[in-house]
Each structure stands twice: as C-alpha cells, then as structure tokens.
C-alpha cells in the first residue's frame, strides 16, 4: 500500500521535483503524513508556476526538507499542509529571453491539472505552504542581489482577506460565466534585501532594505472549462520599509536600474504577444456583463471596501460581480517608507574629497518619509475602456488628465489621417482598416500609476542636532492649510505606453506622462541647498567617471514623451537671516579663550521687521505639448512674433552671444513645423522633403499599414518645446512676533500676477 502511494506521489511531483526516488519519501499513509529530504526542484516548472519574467531564469532550486500533512477525511474543506525547510533559489538574467510558447500552450496534455476544473484542481489550489529559511540569490552582468526570509506562509483567504476555517469560503464561483475566483495570501514578518553592483571599487556599497510585516494578496480568475488562468491581481503590501543609502549605494542602484530596464525593454515584445492571447480568451469567454464597472476600492480590502460593498448591494447581490478581477494587474503598496541619504566621503576619490570637503558636512544626512506609497501597473488595459475598477481610481482626479489625453489623441488622429491620405491605399491596408473600425483589432495600454498620500522631506541633519529637531520639514503636504479631504493624495503620476498585440504593427502614439501635485508647502533652507548641490555634484562626477549610464550600442535620439505637470496651490516659504527675528547674537571662539565672546548684539527697534516671506501660487503648469489655452501653437506663434519685435532678442553681443553670425536669440526650434519633428521616415516627412532613418519595426513587421509600422509616427524629444505657466501669484510678509502670545497678521507685498514662458534645448547653440 505504501509503495503504491509513493509511486502516485512521484507521478504527481515529477513535474516539480527532479530525480525523485522512493528512498527520499518517508510516508505514514494512515496519518496522512509524509516527508521528503534533499530534493532538487525543477527550474522550468517553477518558472511556469510563478510566471517568472522572461528576462529571468532559475538556475538552481534546492530544498533541504519537505513535510506534508493530508487531511484525508476533509479534503474538500481543509487544506493540505506543506512545510519546506532551507529553500535556496538561484536566479540569473537571460541574454536570450525565455520562450513562453511551450509553457503557456493550453494544448499541453502532459499537465494533469489542465482540463475541466474539478476536485483535483480544488485540492491543489487550496494547499497551504510554510517555508523556513528562504533565500533568493539573483545574479546579473552588472549587479547581484539577495533576499532572505526567515519564514514565509502561503494560505487561502476569503475575498476580503481573512483566513477561514473552510476552503469553500475562499472561492467564488459563477457557473453562468464559467469562471471561478481564488484568493491566496503570502505573508512574512521581516525580510532582508541587499543589492550591489559587480564592481570591485564598490564591492561593499550594497543597498540594504529592511522590510517588516509584508503580505502579498493574489486574486486569480480561472476558466472552469479548461482550468486556464484568465486574469490575476497581485498586491504587495509592506507596513514599513527602511533604507539608508550613501553615494556609492546610489551608484549601485543606478547600475541595477540600468540593466533591469534594458532587460524589460527586450521583453516588451513578448508582452504584446501575451496581450493578443488574452484578447482572444476574453473574446471567447466574456459575456455582456463581464466588463461592467465596479466601485473603486483601495485594493487592500479594508473597511473602505466593505462600505463600498454595502453601497453597491442594491446594484448587484452577486459577490462574484463585486470581487471580479476584470484585468491583470500588479500592485505595490508601502504604508510608511523611511529613506535616509548620507554622504559617505570614504567612497569618494581623493580629489573629490578635497574639493567637496568644505561643502559636505561630516555626518550630514537627509531624511524623507512617505506615507502610503502605491505603485499600480496594468499591462493589458484596453484603450478607451473604463478604469473604474482600478485601485484608488477617482473620476475627480482623473478629469484633468482625461481632457488632456483626449486633446492629444485628436491631434494624433489628425496626423494619422493625413499620413494615410498621402500613402497608397493597398488592399492589405484596406482590410486592416476595416478590422480596426469593427474593433476586431484593439489598441492596448500599459499603464503605471504612482500615488503618494503624504510626504515629509526634512532638512539636512548637521552636527547641531538639537537645533535640527526643532526645525520644520522642508517639503510637506499643505492639507491642513486648505482643509482638503483625506482621500486626496499629495502626488499622482500616471505613465502610459501604447501598443497593438502581435503580429500587428500599426502606428501608435508616443507615450505620455501626467503628474498631478496637490497643495504642498516648500521651505527654503540654505544649508540643505548647499549640501544637496555638493552631494549631487560629487555623485554625478563619480557616475560619469565610472560610465554607469553609458550605453555600449550606437546612440539614437530619444523618443518624445508627452508630459504635463499640474501643481495646485503650491506655497513657498522663505526664512533666512535676512528676515530674522528681533535680534541676533554672533559668537566666536579665540585661541586664547575657549569660551565664546559676545561680539555683537543687534537689536531691532521696530517690530515691523519682516521674518518670513510666503509666495503663493494658484496653479503651476509645465508641459511639452501644444494643447490647452495657454500652451497651444497659436499662443506660441503669438509670443514668438512679440519676441521678434523686441530689441532684446535681436542682440548678438556679450553676454547674450559671442557668435556674430547669430542674428537672433530665438532658437529656430521654436518655429519647427510639427511634421518636421518625427524620428523616422513616414508619409508626412516625405511630403516636406525630409529623409530620416527607417523605423526599427519596419524590418520585423509582417505587414505595413499604409506604408507605416509601429514607430513611424513617433516624434523626437530633441524638438520638445517646454511651456511654463504660473497663475495668480502673490507674496506676503509675516512680521516677527514680539512674544509667543502675540501673533501678527500677514502683510501683503504684491498684487496677484502671472508668469509664463517657453524654453527649448538647442544643442547647436549650446555648442554640443
């Protein structure tokens, strides 16, 4: 009997364990307990199970001991308990991306878990896992990293994130849709994360993170007919993250970031292929109610979600409808992030230390605290579809961005239609045009959203620590000043890239970046400004000498990214010795007398001596797009004509210019036509007689769309024209109070006024 069960275990585990033999299995069939020792896990099977990115590969995976406990009498309601000890996983980056075709092929009949979702699938999906001493070692060409977890637990939870006594409460099934929702959670109490560059000069400069109380909540939607994954949602939540970094560690971070971004860019084509597969599945499986919008949620299933559920109960009593995973997404949330930046002069070169010694104070450090940092990624969002199911989505905050995006799309569609009208109408392009109009081929978005609820940026900490503790933060939220509601965060950033699923290669717009900053107060501190200037200067020189950000391949023009920054009601507070209090004491020390001598006591007879200057701005706009009433092309042309008639911009003498050939100080980039700012050849550039390189996607595309491919209408960043506009600026002085009990009123300095301007980076005029 025992040997028969062992053979069945080997048959089931052969997919995940290599060279498993009966001698490694110790079994007590009646108790439902078993133990395996010294096993080697199958790398490819693990890659498929955890959906490891294709630019990573598991080199080796070992486990010292596996203990299993099976509740034979209650398999339907109680989970199988698995305990793993001393697990080590070695991961390496891939020069050649892994092929997803084999692992994601639904026709693979060797997998016993594929087929109609039944009892075996429910048992496997309900397994609880506990791992002790888990170590991840990540190796790459430019960096190495390690993650150590003392304990890790994986278990099933209810839809609102609570552990349940029965597995039936951890699943939601809707037979009408042929889908089932599963909810799992991964948690650990603490973790140690280290990363460093593979550089002998900075071998000891490892980036260290200490993470406490982390949990990963996973929601999966599977198809009941073939047990395949339809969509999933992964949410990583940290209670506290603490990191202390110096200049050498920042260099290691840049090296790590450089290599990871290059690998992720290479894997973007596979993302497009996967998007096509997901689109096909959704078309086959969705019903008219599948994409019904749901109420926004915080993503952590806290009491906010429960209240939302109660409010929407009248609309839908189906819990599946409320907790449905509409699209695949990844989420990262930190309740509190403390970041300390210090200047470690020991890692700087000798000449840098001599140059910066007077400007970087010993033991000087900066501290930044962020509350509720969240990063949400939606890699397969259909363009134009609803976003109401997104985490922390607010129609009020999204209104300004949606209007801006709508203007960008209208401008881009006009250029696309002009390009099509100037191209030959071949038969294939006409067929593809029909497929686009009937929505058979859809444009997708890869969206990343960053939210910060609150932040505090403290001034530099010098030797006079007692004084520093009494100083106010340099940058913080101005929520109390304007009595803003709690749901409004301080910073909201959304970045979007556009693509069509492979093998289609239609032209797509440039990516866009929208930054929204709610009211914040910024205080000017000369010591912090000087410290930051010295620190950044030394760091940039170290990076330039080490070549961390240099690329080995040929240099190309950067793609234009449509950027818009909206800052609402920022406030700048300037307090320095110029606006000091009622008197000031200057003390010095002499060699003969160690005690300080009182040299001077300045008393101010008039209490109207101003102490603080406040600059209040209603709204700040920074953008490189020609949309909106203040930044459109008509406004730009009007200002250019105004500047041309001004003598100041016609001078060519020093200090404006030493080049006598320049008859005007206005850069010719301001007058570039939009059709002259593209990166690659397309029908519009040919119309203006310009010859540009062919787009890289032209060689790999199976077909062209009116002689164009994916990158044909991408614009170049070197032609960006930046616009700055600050509305309703006014300044106030606050007099010094004669005593703590007396508070003087602010004195108005100026009436309201506005400032606007335009800027370009002209490399020719800069001598580059």
BELJOHU-V97545 format. One record per residue. RES is the residue in one letter. SS is DSSP state (H for helix, E for strand, L for the rest). OMEGA is omega in radians with two decimals (* if undefined). Layout:
BEGIN
res=RES ss=SS omega=OMEGA
res=RES ss=SS omega=OMEGA
END
This chain:
BEGIN
res=X ss=L omega=-3.13
res=X ss=H omega=-3.13
res=X ss=H omega=3.11
res=X ss=H omega=3.13
res=X ss=H omega=3.11
res=X ss=H omega=3.12
res=X ss=H omega=3.09
res=X ss=H omega=3.10
res=X ss=H omega=3.12
res=X ss=H omega=-3.14
res=X ss=H omega=-3.12
res=X ss=H omega=-3.06
res=X ss=H omega=-3.10
res=X ss=L omega=3.12
res=X ss=L omega=-3.03
res=X ss=L omega=-3.07
res=X ss=E omega=3.14
res=X ss=E omega=3.02
res=X ss=L omega=3.13
res=X ss=L omega=-3.14
res=X ss=L omega=-3.13
res=X ss=H omega=3.13
res=X ss=H omega=3.13
res=X ss=H omega=-3.06
res=X ss=E omega=3.03
res=X ss=E omega=-2.90
res=X ss=E omega=2.94
res=X ss=E omega=-2.96
res=X ss=L omega=-3.08
res=X ss=L omega=3.11
res=X ss=L omega=-3.10
res=X ss=L omega=-3.11
res=X ss=E omega=3.12
res=X ss=E omega=-3.10
res=X ss=E omega=3.07
res=X ss=E omega=-3.11
res=X ss=E omega=3.04
res=X ss=E omega=-3.11
res=X ss=E omega=3.05
res=X ss=E omega=-3.11
res=X ss=E omega=3.12
res=X ss=L omega=-3.03
res=X ss=H omega=-3.08
res=X ss=H omega=3.12
res=X ss=H omega=3.10
res=X ss=H omega=3.11
res=X ss=H omega=-3.13
res=X ss=H omega=-3.07
res=X ss=H omega=-3.09
res=X ss=L omega=-3.14
res=X ss=L omega=3.14
res=X ss=L omega=3.10
res=X ss=L omega=-3.03
res=X ss=L omega=3.08
res=X ss=L omega=3.04
res=X ss=E omega=3.14
res=X ss=E omega=3.09
res=X ss=E omega=-3.11
res=X ss=E omega=-3.11
res=X ss=E omega=3.11
res=X ss=E omega=-3.11
res=X ss=E omega=3.11
res=X ss=E omega=-3.11
res=X ss=E omega=-3.07
res=X ss=E omega=3.08
res=X ss=E omega=3.08
res=X ss=E omega=-3.09
res=X ss=E omega=3.08
res=X ss=E omega=-3.04
res=X ss=L omega=3.06
res=X ss=L omega=-3.01
res=X ss=H omega=-3.03
res=X ss=H omega=-3.08
res=X ss=H omega=-3.11
res=X ss=L omega=-3.10
res=X ss=L omega=-3.05
res=X ss=L omega=-3.11
res=X ss=L omega=-3.09
res=X ss=L omega=2.95
res=X ss=L omega=-3.10
res=X ss=E omega=3.09
res=X ss=E omega=3.10
res=X ss=E omega=-3.13
res=X ss=E omega=3.12
res=X ss=E omega=3.03
res=X ss=E omega=3.13
res=X ss=E omega=3.11
res=X ss=E omega=-3.13
res=X ss=E omega=3.12
res=X ss=E omega=-3.07
res=X ss=E omega=3.11
res=X ss=E omega=3.03
res=X ss=E omega=-3.05
res=X ss=L omega=2.96
res=X ss=L omega=3.05
res=X ss=L omega=-3.09
res=X ss=L omega=3.11
res=X ss=L omega=-3.14
res=X ss=L omega=-3.14
res=X ss=L omega=-3.00
res=X ss=L omega=-3.09
res=X ss=L omega=-3.06
res=X ss=L omega=-3.08
res=X ss=L omega=-3.11
res=X ss=L omega=-3.11
res=X ss=L omega=3.14
res=X ss=L omega=-3.14
res=X ss=L omega=-3.06
res=X ss=L omega=3.14
res=X ss=L omega=-3.12
res=X ss=L omega=-3.11
res=X ss=L omega=-3.11
res=X ss=L omega=3.08
res=X ss=L omega=-3.03
res=X ss=L omega=-3.09
res=X ss=L omega=-3.09
res=X ss=L omega=-3.06
res=X ss=L omega=-3.04
res=X ss=H omega=-3.12
res=X ss=H omega=3.12
res=X ss=H omega=3.13
res=X ss=H omega=3.13
res=X ss=H omega=-3.12
res=X ss=H omega=-3.13
res=X ss=H omega=-3.11
res=X ss=L omega=-3.09
res=X ss=L omega=3.01
res=X ss=E omega=-3.01
res=X ss=E omega=3.05
res=X ss=E omega=-3.10
res=X ss=E omega=3.08
res=X ss=E omega=3.11
res=X ss=E omega=3.13
res=X ss=E omega=-3.11
res=X ss=E omega=3.01
res=X ss=E omega=3.06
res=X ss=E omega=-3.09
res=X ss=E omega=-3.13
res=X ss=E omega=3.10
res=X ss=L omega=-3.12
res=X ss=L omega=-3.06
res=X ss=L omega=-3.10
res=X ss=E omega=3.05
res=X ss=E omega=-3.09
res=X ss=E omega=3.10
res=X ss=E omega=3.11
res=X ss=E omega=-3.14
res=X ss=E omega=3.11
res=X ss=E omega=3.11
res=X ss=E omega=3.10
res=X ss=E omega=3.10
res=X ss=E omega=-3.13
res=X ss=E omega=3.07
res=X ss=E omega=-3.06
res=X ss=E omega=3.11
res=X ss=E omega=-3.14
res=X ss=E omega=3.06
res=X ss=L omega=-3.14
res=X ss=L omega=3.13
res=X ss=L omega=2.91
res=X ss=L omega=3.12
res=X ss=L omega=3.07
res=X ss=E omega=-3.06
res=X ss=L omega=3.12
res=X ss=L omega=-3.10
res=X ss=L omega=3.11
res=X ss=H omega=3.13
res=X ss=H omega=3.14
res=X ss=H omega=-3.11
res=X ss=H omega=3.13
res=X ss=E omega=3.03
res=X ss=E omega=-3.08
res=X ss=E omega=3.07
res=X ss=E omega=-3.05
res=X ss=L omega=3.14
res=X ss=L omega=3.13
res=X ss=L omega=-3.11
res=X ss=L omega=-3.14
res=X ss=E omega=3.05
res=X ss=E omega=3.10
res=X ss=E omega=3.11
res=X ss=E omega=-3.08
res=X ss=E omega=3.14
res=X ss=E omega=3.10
res=X ss=E omega=3.07
res=X ss=E omega=-3.08
res=X ss=E omega=2.98
res=X ss=E omega=-3.05
res=X ss=E omega=3.14
res=X ss=E omega=-3.12
res=X ss=E omega=3.07
res=X ss=E omega=-3.08
res=X ss=E omega=3.12
res=X ss=E omega=3.09
res=X ss=E omega=-3.13
res=X ss=E omega=3.13
res=X ss=E omega=3.08
res=X ss=L omega=-3.10
res=X ss=L omega=-3.10
res=X ss=H omega=-3.13
res=X ss=H omega=-3.12
res=X ss=H omega=-3.08
res=X ss=L omega=-3.10
res=X ss=L omega=-3.08
res=X ss=L omega=-3.13
res=X ss=L omega=3.07
res=X ss=E omega=-3.09
res=X ss=E omega=3.08
res=X ss=E omega=3.05
res=X ss=E omega=-3.07
res=X ss=E omega=3.14
res=X ss=E omega=3.01
res=X ss=E omega=3.13
res=X ss=E omega=3.02
res=X ss=E omega=3.11
res=X ss=E omega=-3.12
res=X ss=E omega=-3.06
res=X ss=E omega=3.04
res=X ss=E omega=-3.08
res=X ss=E omega=3.02
res=X ss=E omega=-3.10
res=X ss=E omega=3.09
res=X ss=E omega=-3.10
res=X ss=L omega=-3.09
res=X ss=L omega=-3.10
res=X ss=L omega=3.07
res=X ss=L omega=3.14
res=X ss=L omega=3.11
res=X ss=E omega=3.12
res=X ss=E omega=3.08
res=X ss=E omega=3.11
res=X ss=E omega=3.08
res=X ss=E omega=3.13
res=X ss=E omega=-3.11
res=X ss=E omega=3.13
res=X ss=E omega=-3.08
res=X ss=E omega=3.05
res=X ss=E omega=3.02
res=X ss=E omega=-3.11
res=X ss=E omega=3.01
res=X ss=E omega=-3.14
res=X ss=E omega=3.12
res=X ss=E omega=3.05
res=X ss=E omega=-3.05
res=X ss=E omega=3.03
res=X ss=L omega=-3.05
res=X ss=H omega=3.12
res=X ss=H omega=3.11
res=X ss=H omega=3.06
res=X ss=H omega=3.06
res=X ss=H omega=3.08
res=X ss=H omega=3.12
res=X ss=H omega=3.11
res=X ss=H omega=3.11
res=X ss=H omega=3.11
res=X ss=H omega=-3.14
res=X ss=H omega=-3.12
res=X ss=H omega=-3.08
res=X ss=H omega=-3.12
res=X ss=H omega=3.14
res=X ss=H omega=3.09
res=X ss=H omega=3.13
res=X ss=H omega=3.13
res=X ss=H omega=3.10
res=X ss=H omega=3.11
res=X ss=H omega=-3.12
res=X ss=L omega=-3.09
res=X ss=H omega=3.13
res=X ss=H omega=3.10
res=X ss=H omega=3.06
res=X ss=H omega=3.11
res=X ss=H omega=3.12
res=X ss=H omega=3.13
res=X ss=H omega=3.09
res=X ss=H omega=3.09
res=X ss=H omega=3.10
res=X ss=H omega=3.13
res=X ss=H omega=3.12
res=X ss=H omega=3.12
res=X ss=H omega=3.13
res=X ss=H omega=-3.12
res=X ss=H omega=3.13
res=X ss=H omega=-3.12
res=X ss=H omega=-2.95
res=X ss=H omega=-2.99
res=X ss=L omega=3.01
res=X ss=L omega=-3.11
res=X ss=L omega=-3.10
res=X ss=L omega=-3.08
res=X ss=L omega=-3.04
res=X ss=L omega=3.05
res=X ss=L omega=-3.12
res=X ss=L omega=3.09
res=X ss=L omega=3.13
res=X ss=L omega=3.11
res=X ss=L omega=3.11
res=X ss=E omega=3.13
res=X ss=L omega=3.11
res=X ss=L omega=-3.12
res=X ss=L omega=3.10
res=X ss=L omega=3.12
res=X ss=L omega=-3.14
res=X ss=H omega=3.10
res=X ss=H omega=-3.13
res=X ss=H omega=-3.12
res=X ss=H omega=3.09
res=X ss=H omega=3.10
res=X ss=H omega=3.14
res=X ss=H omega=3.13
res=X ss=H omega=-3.13
res=X ss=H omega=-3.07
res=X ss=L omega=-3.08
res=X ss=L omega=3.13
res=X ss=L omega=-3.12
res=X ss=L omega=-3.10
res=X ss=L omega=3.09
res=X ss=L omega=-3.12
res=X ss=L omega=3.11
res=X ss=H omega=3.08
res=X ss=H omega=-3.14
res=X ss=H omega=-3.09
res=X ss=H omega=-3.06
res=X ss=H omega=-3.10
res=X ss=L omega=3.07
res=X ss=L omega=-3.02
res=X ss=L omega=3.14
res=X ss=L omega=3.14
res=X ss=L omega=-3.11
res=X ss=E omega=3.08
res=X ss=E omega=-3.05
res=X ss=E omega=3.12
res=X ss=E omega=-3.08
res=X ss=E omega=3.07
res=X ss=E omega=-3.13
res=X ss=E omega=3.12
res=X ss=E omega=3.11
res=X ss=E omega=3.08
res=X ss=E omega=-3.12
res=X ss=E omega=3.12
res=X ss=E omega=3.12
res=X ss=E omega=-3.12
res=X ss=E omega=3.09
res=X ss=L omega=-3.14
res=X ss=L omega=-3.05
res=X ss=H omega=-3.12
res=X ss=H omega=-3.09
res=X ss=H omega=3.11
res=X ss=L omega=3.10
res=X ss=L omega=-3.00
res=X ss=H omega=-3.11
res=X ss=H omega=3.06
res=X ss=H omega=3.12
res=X ss=H omega=3.13
res=X ss=H omega=-3.08
res=X ss=H omega=-3.03
res=X ss=H omega=-3.01
res=X ss=L omega=-3.09
res=X ss=L omega=-3.03
res=X ss=L omega=3.10
res=X ss=L omega=-3.10
res=X ss=L omega=3.09
res=X ss=L omega=-3.11
res=X ss=L omega=3.08
res=X ss=L omega=-3.09
res=X ss=E omega=3.05
res=X ss=E omega=3.10
res=X ss=E omega=3.08
res=X ss=E omega=3.12
res=X ss=E omega=-3.12
res=X ss=E omega=3.10
res=X ss=E omega=3.09
res=X ss=E omega=3.01
res=X ss=E omega=-3.14
res=X ss=E omega=3.07
res=X ss=E omega=-3.10
res=X ss=E omega=-3.10
res=X ss=E omega=3.12
res=X ss=E omega=-3.01
res=X ss=E omega=-3.04
res=X ss=E omega=-3.13
res=X ss=E omega=3.13
res=X ss=E omega=-3.09
res=X ss=L omega=3.12
res=X ss=L omega=-3.13
res=X ss=L omega=-3.07
res=X ss=L omega=3.09
res=X ss=L omega=-3.07
res=X ss=L omega=3.11
res=X ss=L omega=3.14
res=X ss=L omega=3.10
res=X ss=E omega=3.10
res=X ss=L omega=3.14
res=X ss=L omega=3.12
res=X ss=L omega=3.11
res=X ss=H omega=3.13
res=X ss=H omega=3.14
res=X ss=H omega=-3.08
res=X ss=H omega=-3.04
res=X ss=H omega=-3.11
res=X ss=H omega=-3.13
res=X ss=H omega=-3.10
res=X ss=H omega=3.09
res=X ss=H omega=3.13
res=X ss=H omega=3.13
res=X ss=H omega=3.12
res=X ss=H omega=3.10
res=X ss=H omega=3.09
res=X ss=H omega=-3.13
res=X ss=H omega=3.11
res=X ss=H omega=3.11
res=X ss=H omega=-3.13
res=X ss=H omega=3.11
res=X ss=H omega=3.08
res=X ss=H omega=3.13
res=X ss=H omega=3.11
res=X ss=H omega=3.12
res=X ss=H omega=3.09
res=X ss=H omega=3.12
res=X ss=H omega=3.13
res=X ss=H omega=-3.13
res=X ss=H omega=3.14
res=X ss=L omega=-3.12
res=X ss=L omega=3.10
res=X ss=L omega=-3.13
res=X ss=L omega=3.14
res=X ss=L omega=-3.04
res=X ss=H omega=-3.12
res=X ss=H omega=3.13
res=X ss=H omega=3.12
res=X ss=H omega=3.10
res=X ss=H omega=3.12
res=X ss=H omega=3.09
res=X ss=H omega=3.12
res=X ss=H omega=3.13
res=X ss=H omega=3.11
res=X ss=H omega=-3.10
res=X ss=H omega=3.12
res=X ss=L omega=3.08
res=X ss=L omega=3.05
res=X ss=L omega=3.04
res=X ss=L omega=-2.99
res=X ss=L omega=3.07
res=X ss=E omega=3.14
res=X ss=E omega=3.08
res=X ss=E omega=2.96
res=X ss=E omega=-2.97
res=X ss=E omega=3.04
res=X ss=E omega=-3.08
res=X ss=E omega=3.08
res=X ss=E omega=3.13
res=X ss=E omega=3.03
res=X ss=E omega=-3.13
res=X ss=E omega=-3.14
res=X ss=E omega=3.09
res=X ss=E omega=3.09
res=X ss=E omega=3.11
res=X ss=E omega=-3.04
res=X ss=L omega=3.08
res=X ss=L omega=-3.11
res=X ss=L omega=-3.13
res=X ss=E omega=-3.12
res=X ss=L omega=-3.08
res=X ss=L omega=-3.13
res=X ss=L omega=-3.03
res=X ss=H omega=-3.12
res=X ss=H omega=3.11
res=X ss=H omega=-3.09
res=X ss=H omega=-3.10
res=X ss=H omega=-3.11
res=X ss=L omega=-3.06
res=X ss=L omega=-3.14
res=X ss=L omega=3.09
res=X ss=L omega=3.12
res=X ss=L omega=-3.13
res=X ss=E omega=3.10
res=X ss=E omega=3.13
res=X ss=E omega=3.09
res=X ss=L omega=-3.05
res=X ss=H omega=-3.10
res=X ss=H omega=-3.14
res=X ss=H omega=-3.08
res=X ss=H omega=3.08
res=X ss=L omega=-3.13
res=X ss=L omega=3.10
res=X ss=L omega=-3.04
res=X ss=L omega=-3.05
res=X ss=L omega=3.10
res=X ss=L omega=3.09
res=X ss=L omega=-3.13
res=X ss=L omega=-3.06
res=X ss=E omega=3.05
res=X ss=E omega=-3.11
res=X ss=E omega=3.10
res=X ss=E omega=3.11
res=X ss=E omega=-3.06
res=X ss=E omega=2.99
res=X ss=E omega=-3.06
res=X ss=E omega=3.12
res=X ss=E omega=2.99
res=X ss=E omega=3.10
res=X ss=L omega=3.06
res=X ss=L omega=0.14
res=X ss=L omega=-3.09
res=X ss=L omega=-3.10
res=X ss=L omega=3.10
res=X ss=L omega=3.07
res=X ss=L omega=3.13
res=X ss=L omega=3.12
res=X ss=L omega=2.99
res=X ss=L omega=3.08
res=X ss=L omega=-3.12
res=X ss=E omega=-3.12
res=X ss=E omega=3.13
res=X ss=E omega=-3.11
res=X ss=E omega=3.12
res=X ss=E omega=-3.12
res=X ss=E omega=3.10
res=X ss=L omega=-3.01
res=X ss=L omega=3.07
res=X ss=E omega=3.08
res=X ss=E omega=-3.13
res=X ss=E omega=3.13
res=X ss=E omega=-3.11
res=X ss=E omega=3.11
res=X ss=L omega=-3.06
res=X ss=H omega=3.14
res=X ss=H omega=3.13
res=X ss=H omega=3.13
res=X ss=H omega=3.12
res=X ss=H omega=3.13
res=X ss=H omega=-3.14
res=X ss=H omega=3.13
res=X ss=H omega=3.13
res=X ss=H omega=-3.11
res=X ss=H omega=-3.14
res=X ss=H omega=3.13
res=X ss=H omega=3.14
res=X ss=H omega=3.13
res=X ss=H omega=-3.13
res=X ss=H omega=3.11
res=X ss=H omega=3.09
res=X ss=H omega=-3.14
res=X ss=H omega=3.13
res=X ss=H omega=-3.13
res=X ss=H omega=-3.11
res=X ss=H omega=3.12
res=X ss=L omega=-3.11
res=X ss=L omega=-3.06
res=X ss=L omega=3.12
res=X ss=L omega=3.12
res=X ss=L omega=-3.13
res=X ss=L omega=-3.08
res=X ss=L omega=3.13
res=X ss=L omega=-3.11
res=X ss=L omega=3.12
res=X ss=L omega=3.05
res=X ss=L omega=3.11
res=X ss=L omega=3.07
res=X ss=E omega=3.08
res=X ss=L omega=3.03
res=X ss=L omega=3.11
res=X ss=E omega=-3.03
res=X ss=E omega=3.03
res=X ss=E omega=3.09
res=X ss=E omega=3.06
res=X ss=E omega=3.07
res=X ss=E omega=-3.08
res=X ss=E omega=3.00
res=X ss=L omega=3.04
res=X ss=L omega=-3.12
res=X ss=E omega=-3.13
res=X ss=E omega=-3.12
res=X ss=E omega=-3.13
res=X ss=E omega=3.11
res=X ss=L omega=-3.11
res=X ss=L omega=3.14
res=X ss=H omega=3.12
res=X ss=H omega=3.13
res=X ss=H omega=-3.06
res=X ss=L omega=-3.09
res=X ss=L omega=-3.02
res=X ss=L omega=3.09
res=X ss=E omega=-3.09
res=X ss=E omega=3.13
res=X ss=E omega=3.06
res=X ss=E omega=-3.10
res=X ss=E omega=3.06
res=X ss=E omega=3.12
res=X ss=L omega=3.09
res=X ss=L omega=-3.14
res=X ss=L omega=-3.08
res=X ss=L omega=-3.08
res=X ss=L omega=-3.12
res=X ss=L omega=3.14
res=X ss=L omega=3.14
res=X ss=L omega=3.09
res=X ss=E omega=3.09
res=X ss=E omega=-3.09
res=X ss=E omega=-2.99
res=X ss=E omega=3.04
res=X ss=E omega=-3.10
res=X ss=E omega=3.10
res=X ss=E omega=-3.14
res=X ss=L omega=-3.08
res=X ss=L omega=-3.10
res=X ss=L omega=-3.13
res=X ss=L omega=3.10
res=X ss=L omega=3.08
res=X ss=L omega=-3.04
res=X ss=E omega=-3.04
res=X ss=E omega=-3.02
res=X ss=E omega=3.03
res=X ss=E omega=3.12
res=X ss=E omega=3.06
res=X ss=E omega=-3.12
res=X ss=E omega=-3.13
res=X ss=E omega=-3.14
res=X ss=E omega=-3.10
res=X ss=E omega=3.08
res=X ss=E omega=3.12
res=X ss=E omega=3.03
res=X ss=E omega=-3.09
res=X ss=E omega=3.03
res=X ss=L omega=-3.13
res=X ss=L omega=-3.13
res=X ss=L omega=3.07
res=X ss=L omega=3.12
res=X ss=L omega=-3.07
res=X ss=L omega=-3.08
res=X ss=L omega=-3.06
res=X ss=L omega=-3.11
res=X ss=L omega=-3.06
res=X ss=H omega=3.11
res=X ss=H omega=3.11
res=X ss=H omega=3.11
res=X ss=H omega=-3.14
res=X ss=H omega=3.11
res=X ss=H omega=-3.14
res=X ss=H omega=3.11
res=X ss=H omega=3.09
res=X ss=H omega=3.12
res=X ss=H omega=3.13
res=X ss=H omega=-3.12
res=X ss=H omega=-3.14
res=X ss=L omega=-3.14
res=X ss=L omega=-3.11
res=X ss=H omega=-3.09
res=X ss=H omega=-3.08
res=X ss=H omega=3.09
res=X ss=H omega=-3.13
res=X ss=L omega=3.11
res=X ss=L omega=3.11
res=X ss=L omega=3.11
res=X ss=L omega=0.19
res=X ss=L omega=-3.11
res=X ss=L omega=-3.12
res=X ss=L omega=3.01
res=X ss=L omega=-3.10
res=X ss=L omega=-3.10
res=X ss=L omega=-3.11
res=X ss=L omega=3.13
res=X ss=L omega=-3.14
res=X ss=L omega=-3.12
res=X ss=L omega=3.10
res=X ss=L omega=3.13
res=X ss=L omega=-3.11
res=X ss=L omega=3.09
res=X ss=H omega=3.11
res=X ss=H omega=3.13
res=X ss=H omega=-3.05
res=X ss=H omega=3.09
res=X ss=L omega=3.05
res=X ss=L omega=3.14
res=X ss=H omega=-3.13
res=X ss=H omega=3.12
res=X ss=H omega=-3.04
res=X ss=L omega=-3.11
res=X ss=E omega=3.11
res=X ss=L omega=-2.99
res=X ss=L omega=3.13
res=X ss=L omega=3.00
res=X ss=L omega=-3.10
res=X ss=H omega=-3.13
res=X ss=H omega=3.12
res=X ss=H omega=3.10
res=X ss=H omega=3.13
res=X ss=H omega=3.12
res=X ss=L omega=3.03
res=X ss=L omega=3.14
res=X ss=L omega=3.10
res=X ss=L omega=-3.12
res=X ss=L omega=3.10
res=X ss=L omega=3.06
res=X ss=L omega=-3.13
res=X ss=L omega=3.14
res=X ss=L omega=-3.11
res=X ss=H omega=-3.10
res=X ss=H omega=-3.09
res=X ss=H omega=-3.07
res=X ss=H omega=-3.09
res=X ss=L omega=3.09
res=X ss=L omega=-3.13
res=X ss=L omega=3.08
res=X ss=L omega=-3.13
res=X ss=E omega=-3.03
res=X ss=L omega=3.14
res=X ss=L omega=-3.14
res=X ss=E omega=3.05
res=X ss=L omega=-2.95
res=X ss=L omega=-3.02
res=X ss=L omega=-3.00
res=X ss=L omega=-3.10
res=X ss=L omega=3.06
res=X ss=L omega=-3.13
res=X ss=E omega=-3.09
res=X ss=E omega=-3.12
res=X ss=H omega=-3.08
res=X ss=H omega=3.09
res=X ss=H omega=-3.10
res=X ss=L omega=3.03
res=X ss=L omega=-3.08
res=X ss=E omega=3.12
res=X ss=E omega=3.11
res=X ss=E omega=3.14
res=X ss=E omega=3.09
res=X ss=E omega=-3.04
res=X ss=E omega=2.99
res=X ss=E omega=3.12
res=X ss=E omega=3.02
res=X ss=E omega=-3.06
res=X ss=E omega=3.12
res=X ss=E omega=3.00
res=X ss=E omega=3.03
res=X ss=E omega=-3.13
res=X ss=E omega=3.08
res=X ss=L omega=-3.13
res=X ss=L omega=3.10
res=X ss=L omega=3.10
res=X ss=L omega=-3.12
res=X ss=L omega=-3.10
res=X ss=L omega=-3.11
res=X ss=L omega=3.12
res=X ss=L omega=-3.10
res=X ss=L omega=-3.11
res=X ss=L omega=3.09
res=X ss=E omega=3.09
res=X ss=E omega=-3.12
res=X ss=E omega=-3.11
res=X ss=L omega=-3.10
res=X ss=L omega=2.93
res=X ss=L omega=-3.12
res=X ss=L omega=3.06
res=X ss=E omega=-3.13
res=X ss=E omega=3.13
res=X ss=E omega=3.05
res=X ss=E omega=-3.12
res=X ss=E omega=-3.14
res=X ss=E omega=-3.12
res=X ss=E omega=3.01
res=X ss=L omega=3.05
res=X ss=L omega=-3.11
res=X ss=L omega=-3.08
res=X ss=L omega=-3.14
res=X ss=L omega=-3.14
res=X ss=L omega=3.08
res=X ss=L omega=3.12
res=X ss=L omega=-3.14
res=X ss=L omega=*
END
